[in-house]
């Protein structure tokens, strides 16, 4: 989740002598809204997809919505 919010450089593009990082992260409308973040799908080990809020409640039961 932290990488999706803050971003992560995954590669670099080269244009002439200049290099630019390629950063991957969630779209701004998802990063800026707790409701949108809570609805993002998480893929489980079994292959099921659940909203992040359900996973968060299972993994971290004291978390507040």
Secondary structure, DSSP 4 states (H G I P E B T S, - for coil): -HHHHH-EEEEEEEETTEEEEEEE---HHHHT-HHHHHHSEEE-TTS-EEEHHHHHHHH-TT---
